[in-house]
Each structure stands twice: as C-alpha cells, then as structure tokens.
Amino acid sequence: MQTDQQNTHQLLEEVRQGARHAYAWGIGYTFEACRLLHGIPLQAAIHTAPELIGKVQHGLPIIAPEDLLKLAPETTLIIGYSSTFRAQIAEYCRRIPSVPVIFYDDPSILSRNRILEILSSLKLAAESGIVHPFTLQLIHQATANPSGSAAEGTNEQSYSYLSEFVSDVRRALTKQVHFIHYENIPGDIAEFGTCSGTTASCLASAMAGAFYSLRGKIENVEEQPRKLHLFDSFKGLPAITNELDIRAGWKEGSYKDKSEAELNAMVQQYLPADSVRTYAGWFKDTLKSLAAGQKFSLVHVDCDIYESTIDVLDYLFANNHISDGGTIFFDDWNCGAASPDLGERRAWNEMVKKYRINFTDCGNYSAYGNKFIIHSASHA
C-alpha cells in the first residue's frame, strides 16, 4: 500500500531501529539514495531480471518479487526508485497489499529541512567514487563554505542549481525520445560513454514510457520497444595520447563507474533484456560489430575526449548509421571552456566538413550539453 507523508517518517524510524526490514526495488539509485543519502539499512534488493536473482550486488542479495510473499507484511517495507516504478510495484505487490511502499523522492524524505543533510551525504558518496565525479564538482559548488564543509548558509538557490542541472539533462533526453516516437524517426537509440548509468537509465525509462503510451495509438509504432545500444570500455577513459586531449587535461582511467553487469541491471528495470545490448571495449573496436544497415534515431555522445568522439562520429557517418531526422546529443560540448579547438566541439566541426552534414543546431540543453538534428550527410 502507498503510504501517506504522515506515516513515512514513522516507517523509516522503525527500519532504523530494527523493528521493520526495508527492501529496495531495484539496485540502481534506490540503493544509493536510501542507504547513503537517507541512512536506511536495506535487507535485500528486489529485481525482475531472472539472471540476477540469487546474486549479490552492492553487498545486497537479489531476490525476486515473488519472494516478498514469504515475508511478514507487518515487518516489511518496500522502498521504490521513483514514480516510474509505481505501476510495476503495484502489479507485483497486488497479493500483499498490506506491505507499505515509499519512494526515495517522497516529499517528506526530501523536505526542506533535510536538504543540507542529503547534500552532505552526497558529497561523501561522491568522494567514495559512488557518484559521478562531475556531480562532486557541483556538490562542492552547492555546499562549500570557506572551511570546505556543508554550512548552514547553503541556500535554496545553490541546491536548486544542482537539482536543475541534472533535471535539464534528463528532461532534454526524455523529450527527444518521445519526439522520435511521435515522428516515427526510424532507428534504435545509442549511448557512447555510460559511466554511472544515469543517462542510460533515463533513456531506457523514456523509451519504455514512449513505447507503451503510444503503442496502438499512432500508426506504424513498432510492436516491440526499440533497442538501446550502450557502448563503454568499463575501464574509464583510454590512454590520453592525442595532443588536444592532453591540453584539455583529461586523465586515463577517469569516469570508470558501473560495471557492464551493473549497467545492464539498471536499464533492464525499464526495458526487457532483449531490448538492451552493451558493447564492452574501446569505441573504435566495438563499433565494428554494428550490423550493416543499423540505424539510430538518437545518439547520446558522452565520450568526453576529442579522440573518442572522432572514433564514434567518423564511423557512424561513414557507415550511414544515423537516420535523417535523428538527433545527436553531446554531453560535454562546453567542456574545455567551450573552446571550438578542443573535445567534442572540434570533433563535430571536423565531421561536418568531412561529410558535408546538413543539420539543425538546437542549442544548449544544459550547462554543458548541446543538441543537433541531422538532415543529411555525404557517405561517399
């Protein structure tokens, strides 16, 4: 049963005192938010992927939703990720309606008087390598005082910047996923550079939402969800050998985060396993495994460095993998002080000239990102 705000704090206090056992629905941000941000001890994680049941991730055993039937409702609490999971949780828990369910983004958990506590915990998590390094930079901006710690003077405007930055990225990707479904732009969706899995999960969630909401309502919408192709070395950045990337200050091994298995578990909370494919290795090698005729309607480029971005764009355009009307998002467009001579900006400008790309520049969608719609390109 969904709890009201009045009961949420009581339930969480029972968990902290050991009178009730909390189970996370999923092993992505639920784990990080509940255990790290809110200090909630978890007994296990609930997951629907058969290949994960019985395994251990983040130190938590993975159980199936059916295992909840074996638990005593009066001592059980389910903590979900967000509103995305409400329907799924309700479906699996219909036989145990007396088990309370709360969500990490419940307003009573994230009430204003807890913002400082949560930001401070986020900072500690980031310094432990759990949160994306760039998020740590934003957290420092939001929470630092002259002594370098979270201070009473941290204002709502600072917190709003951190929150809005992440929201801007998620909002832009989600809107465009729905756009390509409404417009029937042909092709799957790809991400190059997955790191923490945050944007991969956002894309997967949006894809599932767009597919299920439009199926049967718009002509020619696919019978199955589009596939999500996720490319990452799972080792962090490669050796920095290009002079441009050396100048930009990139470091080998930076941005290593989720493993391939962890990433799959995160996105398969939204999409079926056969709709997700991961490619482990350097882009210049894994791109060769794409089938001839593979089309992408949306590509999220989070390559960071110039050399990797060139590897991706050159291959995609040379092999005609991007659909007319497809979208390219550059996550690190404004890195390097937004210099046109560095990083993703330089790589894009070189590819525009090489392939005579006809495009629409849709502009920045966050402090660092920029979006382009592709109309045509020369593939000779």
C-alpha positions as CSV (number, residue, x, y, z in Angstrom):
1,M,0.0,0.0,0.0
2,Q,1.2,3.5,-0.8
3,T,1.9,5.4,2.5
4,D,0.9,9.0,3.2
5,Q,3.5,11.5,4.3
6,Q,2.5,11.3,7.9
7,N,3.4,7.6,8.2
8,T,6.7,7.8,6.1
9,H,8.9,9.1,8.9
10,Q,7.5,6.5,11.4
11,L,8.2,3.7,8.9
12,L,11.8,4.8,8.4
13,E,12.4,5.2,12.1
14,E,11.1,1.6,12.6
15,V,13.6,0.4,9.9
16,R,16.5,2.3,11.6
17,Q,15.5,0.7,15.0
18,G,15.3,-2.8,13.5
19,A,11.6,-3.2,14.0
20,R,11.0,-3.3,10.3
21,H,13.0,-4.6,7.3
22,A,13.4,-2.5,4.2
23,Y,13.8,-3.9,0.7
24,A,14.9,-1.8,-2.2
25,W,13.0,-2.2,-5.5
26,G,16.0,-2.2,-7.9
27,I,19.7,-1.9,-7.4
28,G,20.4,1.5,-9.0
29,Y,19.8,4.8,-7.5
30,T,17.4,3.2,-4.9
31,F,20.5,1.7,-3.3
32,E,22.5,4.9,-3.3
33,A,19.6,7.2,-2.2
34,C,18.2,5.0,0.5
35,R,21.3,3.7,2.1
36,L,23.7,6.5,1.5
37,L,21.5,9.6,1.4
38,H,18.9,8.7,4.0
39,G,20.8,6.3,6.2
40,I,18.3,3.5,5.6
41,P,19.7,-0.1,6.1
42,L,18.5,-2.5,3.4
43,Q,18.0,-6.2,3.8
44,A,17.9,-7.1,0.1
45,A,17.1,-5.7,-3.4
46,I,14.1,-6.8,-5.4
47,H,14.7,-7.3,-9.1
48,T,12.7,-8.8,-12.0
49,A,15.7,-10.0,-14.1
50,P,16.0,-13.8,-13.7
51,E,19.7,-13.7,-14.3
52,L,20.2,-11.5,-11.2
53,I,18.1,-13.5,-8.8
54,G,20.3,-15.1,-6.1
55,K,23.3,-12.9,-6.8
56,V,24.8,-10.2,-4.6
57,Q,25.3,-6.6,-5.7
58,H,26.4,-3.7,-3.6
59,G,26.6,-6.2,-0.8
60,L,22.9,-6.9,-1.1
61,P,21.3,-10.3,-2.0
62,I,19.0,-10.0,-5.0
63,I,15.5,-11.6,-4.6
64,A,12.5,-12.0,-6.9
65,P,9.3,-10.1,-6.3
66,E,7.6,-13.4,-5.5
67,D,9.9,-13.8,-2.5
68,L,8.0,-11.0,-0.8
69,L,5.1,-13.4,-0.3
70,K,7.3,-15.2,2.2
71,L,7.8,-12.1,4.4
72,A,5.6,-10.9,7.2
73,P,3.8,-7.7,6.0
74,E,3.8,-6.2,9.4
75,T,7.7,-6.1,9.5
76,T,8.3,-5.3,5.8
77,L,8.8,-2.1,3.9
78,I,9.4,-1.6,0.2
79,I,11.4,1.4,-1.0
80,G,11.0,2.2,-4.7
81,Y,13.0,4.3,-7.0
82,S,10.5,6.9,-8.2
83,S,7.1,7.3,-9.8
84,T,8.4,5.2,-12.8
85,F,8.1,2.1,-10.7
86,R,4.7,2.7,-9.2
87,A,2.8,0.7,-11.7
88,Q,5.3,-2.1,-11.7
89,I,5.4,-2.4,-7.9
90,A,1.7,-2.3,-7.7
91,E,1.5,-5.2,-10.2
92,Y,3.9,-7.4,-8.2
93,C,2.5,-6.5,-4.8
94,R,-1.2,-6.9,-5.5
95,R,-1.1,-10.1,-3.5
96,I,0.4,-8.4,-0.4
97,P,-1.5,-5.1,-0.3
98,S,-0.7,-4.6,3.4
99,V,3.0,-4.1,2.8
100,P,3.8,-0.4,2.8
101,V,5.6,1.2,-0.1
102,I,7.5,4.5,-0.1
103,F,9.8,6.2,-2.6
104,Y,13.2,7.8,-2.2
105,D,11.8,11.0,-3.6
106,D,8.9,11.1,-1.2
107,P,8.4,14.8,-0.3
108,S,8.5,14.0,3.4
109,I,12.0,12.5,2.9
110,L,13.2,15.4,0.8
111,S,11.6,18.1,2.9
112,R,13.5,21.4,3.0
113,N,15.0,20.8,6.5
114,R,16.8,17.7,5.2
115,I,18.4,19.3,2.1
116,L,21.7,20.1,3.9
117,E,21.9,16.6,5.3
118,I,21.3,15.0,1.9
119,L,23.8,17.2,0.2
120,S,26.4,16.4,2.8
121,S,25.8,12.7,2.3
122,L,26.0,13.1,-1.5
123,K,29.4,14.8,-1.1
124,L,30.7,11.9,1.0
125,A,29.3,9.4,-1.5
126,A,31.0,11.2,-4.4
127,E,34.3,11.3,-2.6
128,S,34.0,7.5,-2.3
129,G,33.6,7.1,-6.0
130,I,29.9,6.2,-5.9
131,V,28.6,9.4,-7.5
132,H,29.9,10.7,-10.9
133,P,33.0,13.0,-10.4
134,F,31.3,15.9,-12.2
135,T,28.4,15.6,-9.7
136,L,31.0,16.0,-7.0
137,Q,32.1,19.3,-8.6
138,L,28.5,20.5,-8.5
139,I,28.1,19.4,-4.9
140,H,31.2,21.4,-3.9
141,Q,29.7,24.4,-5.5
142,A,26.4,23.9,-3.8
143,T,27.7,23.1,-0.3
144,A,31.2,24.6,0.2
145,N,31.9,27.4,2.6
146,P,35.3,28.8,3.4
147,S,36.1,25.8,5.6
148,G,35.0,23.4,2.8
149,S,32.1,21.8,4.5
150,A,28.4,21.9,4.2
151,A,27.2,25.1,6.0
152,E,24.1,26.5,7.4
153,G,24.4,29.2,4.9
154,T,23.8,26.8,1.9
155,N,20.8,28.4,0.3
156,E,18.0,27.1,-1.7
157,Q,19.4,28.7,-4.9
158,S,22.6,26.6,-4.6
159,Y,20.6,23.4,-4.2
160,S,18.3,24.3,-7.0
161,Y,21.3,24.6,-9.4
162,L,22.5,21.1,-8.6
163,S,19.0,19.7,-8.9
164,E,18.2,21.7,-12.1
165,F,21.4,20.7,-13.8
166,V,20.5,17.0,-13.6
167,S,16.9,17.7,-14.4
168,D,17.9,19.7,-17.6
169,V,19.7,16.7,-19.0
170,R,17.0,14.2,-18.1
171,R,14.3,16.5,-19.4
172,A,16.0,17.0,-22.8
173,L,16.7,13.3,-23.4
174,T,13.2,12.3,-22.3
175,K,11.5,14.9,-24.6
176,Q,13.6,13.8,-27.6
177,V,12.9,10.1,-27.0
178,H,9.2,10.9,-27.1
179,F,9.7,13.1,-30.2
180,I,11.3,10.4,-32.3
181,H,8.5,8.0,-31.4
182,Y,5.8,10.5,-32.3
183,E,7.6,11.4,-35.5
184,N,8.4,7.7,-36.3
185,I,12.0,8.6,-36.9
186,P,13.5,5.1,-37.8
187,G,16.2,3.5,-35.7
188,D,17.4,2.5,-32.3
189,I,19.0,4.6,-29.6
190,A,22.7,4.6,-28.7
191,E,24.8,6.0,-25.9
192,F,28.6,6.2,-26.1
193,G,30.1,6.5,-22.6
194,T,27.8,5.2,-19.9
195,C,29.8,5.9,-16.6
196,S,27.3,5.9,-13.8
197,G,24.4,4.7,-15.9
198,T,22.3,7.7,-15.0
199,T,21.6,8.8,-18.6
200,A,21.3,5.3,-19.8
201,S,18.6,4.7,-17.3
202,C,16.9,7.9,-18.3
203,L,16.9,6.8,-21.9
204,A,15.6,3.4,-21.0
205,S,12.8,4.8,-18.9
206,A,11.8,7.3,-21.6
207,M,11.9,4.6,-24.3
208,A,9.6,2.3,-22.2
209,G,7.2,5.2,-21.4
210,A,7.0,6.3,-25.1
211,F,6.5,2.8,-26.4
212,Y,3.8,1.7,-24.1
213,S,2.0,5.1,-24.2
214,L,1.9,5.3,-28.0
215,R,1.5,1.6,-29.0
216,G,-1.8,1.2,-30.7
217,K,-2.4,5.0,-30.8
218,I,-0.1,6.1,-33.5
219,E,0.2,4.3,-36.9
220,N,3.4,2.3,-37.6
221,V,4.7,2.4,-34.0
222,E,6.8,-0.8,-33.5
223,E,5.4,-3.9,-32.0
224,Q,8.4,-4.2,-29.7
225,P,10.4,-1.4,-28.0
226,R,13.4,0.0,-29.9
227,K,16.7,-1.4,-28.8
228,L,19.1,0.6,-26.6
229,H,22.8,0.2,-27.5
230,L,25.2,1.1,-24.8
231,F,28.9,1.5,-25.5
232,D,31.6,1.8,-22.8
233,S,35.1,0.5,-22.1
234,F,34.0,-0.1,-18.4
235,K,37.6,0.8,-17.7
236,G,37.3,4.6,-17.8
237,L,38.9,6.9,-20.4
238,P,41.6,5.4,-22.6
239,A,45.3,6.4,-22.6
240,I,45.4,10.1,-23.4
241,T,47.8,10.3,-26.4
242,N,46.2,13.0,-28.6
243,E,47.7,16.4,-28.1
244,L,44.3,18.1,-28.0
245,D,43.2,15.8,-25.1
246,I,46.4,16.3,-23.3
247,R,45.9,20.0,-23.5
248,A,42.4,19.6,-22.2
249,G,43.7,17.9,-19.1
250,W,41.9,14.5,-19.4
251,K,43.3,11.5,-17.5
252,E,43.4,7.9,-18.4
253,G,41.0,5.8,-16.3
254,S,38.8,8.7,-15.3
255,Y,35.0,8.1,-15.2
256,K,35.1,4.4,-14.5
257,D,31.9,3.6,-12.7
258,K,29.3,1.0,-13.2
259,S,30.4,-2.4,-14.5
260,E,28.7,-4.0,-17.5
261,A,26.6,-6.2,-15.3
262,E,25.5,-3.3,-13.1
263,L,24.6,-1.2,-16.1
264,N,22.5,-4.0,-17.6
265,A,20.7,-4.4,-14.3
266,M,19.9,-0.7,-14.1
267,V,18.4,-0.3,-17.6
268,Q,16.6,-3.7,-17.5
269,Q,14.5,-2.3,-14.8
270,Y,12.8,-0.4,-17.6
271,L,13.4,-2.4,-20.8
272,P,13.3,-6.2,-21.4
273,A,16.8,-7.8,-21.7
274,D,16.4,-8.4,-25.5
275,S,15.9,-4.7,-26.0
276,V,19.3,-3.8,-24.5
277,R,22.8,-4.5,-25.9
278,T,26.0,-3.5,-24.2
279,Y,29.3,-3.2,-26.0
280,A,32.4,-3.6,-23.7
281,G,35.6,-2.2,-25.2
282,W,37.0,0.8,-27.0
283,F,34.7,2.5,-29.4
284,K,37.0,2.1,-32.4
285,D,36.8,-1.7,-31.8
286,T,33.2,-2.3,-30.7
287,L,31.6,-0.1,-33.4
288,K,32.7,-2.7,-36.0
289,S,30.2,-5.1,-34.5
290,L,27.2,-3.0,-35.7
291,A,25.2,-4.7,-38.4
292,A,25.2,-3.1,-41.9
293,G,22.0,-1.1,-42.2
294,Q,21.8,-0.4,-38.4
295,K,20.1,2.9,-37.9
296,F,20.0,5.2,-34.9
297,S,17.3,7.8,-34.3
298,L,19.1,9.2,-31.2
299,V,22.7,9.2,-30.2
300,H,24.0,10.4,-26.9
301,V,27.7,11.2,-27.1
302,D,29.3,11.2,-23.7
303,C,32.8,10.5,-24.9
304,D,34.5,13.4,-23.1
305,I,37.7,13.4,-25.2
306,Y,38.3,14.5,-28.8
307,E,39.8,11.2,-30.0
308,S,37.0,9.0,-28.8
309,T,34.4,11.4,-30.2
310,I,36.1,11.3,-33.6
311,D,36.1,7.5,-33.5
312,V,32.4,7.5,-32.9
313,L,31.2,10.2,-35.3
314,D,33.5,9.1,-38.2
315,Y,32.3,5.6,-38.0
316,L,28.6,6.4,-37.7
317,F,28.6,8.9,-40.6
318,A,30.9,6.8,-42.8
319,N,28.5,3.8,-42.5
320,N,25.3,5.8,-42.7
321,H,24.1,4.7,-39.2
322,I,22.2,7.9,-38.3
323,S,18.7,8.4,-39.7
324,D,17.6,11.6,-41.4
325,G,15.8,13.5,-38.6
326,G,17.8,11.7,-36.0
327,T,19.3,13.5,-33.0
328,I,22.8,13.8,-31.6
329,F,23.3,14.9,-28.0
330,F,26.8,16.0,-27.0
331,D,27.1,15.7,-23.2
332,D,30.5,17.5,-22.9
333,W,30.0,20.2,-25.6
334,N,31.1,23.0,-23.4
335,C,34.0,21.3,-21.6
336,G,37.4,23.0,-22.1
337,A,35.9,26.4,-21.6
338,A,33.7,25.7,-24.7
339,S,36.7,26.0,-26.9
340,P,36.0,25.1,-30.6
341,D,39.5,23.8,-30.8
342,L,39.0,21.0,-28.2
343,G,36.9,18.0,-27.4
344,E,33.5,17.3,-28.8
345,R,33.2,20.7,-30.5
346,R,36.3,20.2,-32.6
347,A,35.4,16.6,-33.5
348,W,31.9,17.7,-34.6
349,N,33.2,20.6,-36.7
350,E,35.6,18.3,-38.5
351,M,32.9,15.8,-39.2
352,V,30.6,18.5,-40.6
353,K,33.2,19.4,-43.1
354,K,34.2,15.9,-44.0
355,Y,30.7,14.5,-44.5
356,R,29.0,17.8,-45.6
357,I,26.4,17.3,-42.9
358,N,23.2,19.2,-43.1
359,F,21.9,19.8,-39.6
360,T,19.9,22.0,-37.3
361,D,21.7,23.3,-34.2
362,C,19.1,23.1,-31.4
363,G,21.4,24.8,-28.9
364,N,22.4,24.0,-25.3
365,Y,20.1,21.8,-23.3
366,S,22.1,22.1,-20.1
367,A,25.2,24.0,-18.9
368,Y,27.4,21.5,-20.8
369,G,25.3,19.8,-23.4
370,N,24.3,20.7,-27.0
371,K,21.8,19.0,-29.4
372,F,21.7,18.7,-33.2
373,I,19.2,17.2,-35.5
374,I,20.7,15.5,-38.6
375,H,19.0,16.0,-42.0
376,S,21.5,14.5,-44.4
377,A,25.2,13.8,-44.9
378,S,27.5,12.6,-47.6
379,H,28.7,9.0,-47.1
380,A,31.0,8.6,-50.1
